[in-house]
Amino acid sequence: MASSSRVSRSAPDRSTAFRAAFIDHPEAVGETYFQHMRVAMGFAAYLAVTAGAALVHAFVPCLCETTARRRIAALNDRLQGRVPEEGVSHGAGDQ
């Protein structure tokens, strides 16, 4: 009997944790989980190209002189339009 009451008490906690991890933030920016995943992966690819330009610039300073700065500024402009509702938690990794 004790084990069945333990399961019923922990089930809502798992559901709440799942919702917080996978649903709350995407909803806060008006997207489903998979829409949010696609957008975030696009940002990651954009940043990877930007990092590549910065790496090229590190070795050959006359190349890609303003690429990283311009791309980061452009990404920041895109992100400013995606600010979630005030008070919504982004998770442990956000500041």
Summary of the structure (lengths in Angstrom):
residues: 95
radius of gyration: 20.0
end to end distance: 43.7
largest distance: 72.7
contacts: 197
relative contact order: 0.10
helix: 71%
strand: 0%
